[in-house]
């Protein structure tokens, strides 16, 4: 996944002392994964640059990129637009992985039907004015007392419903399916912007070139 993106990540030379006999000038070159691309705040905070997308079935970021941009190599951009760092935990799972996750977390399928928490039903007064909205997480014994102008008296109401572990997890998983994708019109603009910030600049710490920085080589003697 995201092979094209990782090719654009600059490198970092670090001192590798894992082998005996290495000299002070020996380095190992790796990708600097901490040099993470970012969409500029001016774009990221403006919803006009994005459109909503609903992930279907077992679609992966590369499937979405292929469908939206006709280029599966832009899967990294799909994740970047949604600030997703960990595909395993932040992207909707396929059914087999989801079932395995539930079993690992709850131990048995029977526990999926146990109550995770309680939420409010909609509570209104006699003329239909909202007193308590639907969906607030509350204790099982939640109640509210308010003045009902129609009845001209204080009344106490309680209306909650249980949310099972399965319903709770299904909601979280479903929320992951609602993502944003950058509109194709702005694709070149964002990619050009990212390509400008990825290279190192002269004068930066341990600068070697626009593609490489080098860790400081310090030997400690006792």
Secondary structure, DSSP 4 states (H G I P E B T S, - for coil): --HHHHHTSPEEEEE--SSTT--TT-EEEEE-TTS-----HHHHT-GGGEEEEE--TT--HHHHHHHHHS-GGGHHHHHHHTT---HHHHSPPPHHHHHHHHHHHHSSGGGGGSEEEEEEPPEE-TT--EEE-TT-EE-TT--EEEEETTTTEEEEE--EEEEEHHHHHHHHHHHHTEEEEE-GGGHHHHHHHHHHHHS--TTSTTEEETTEEE--------
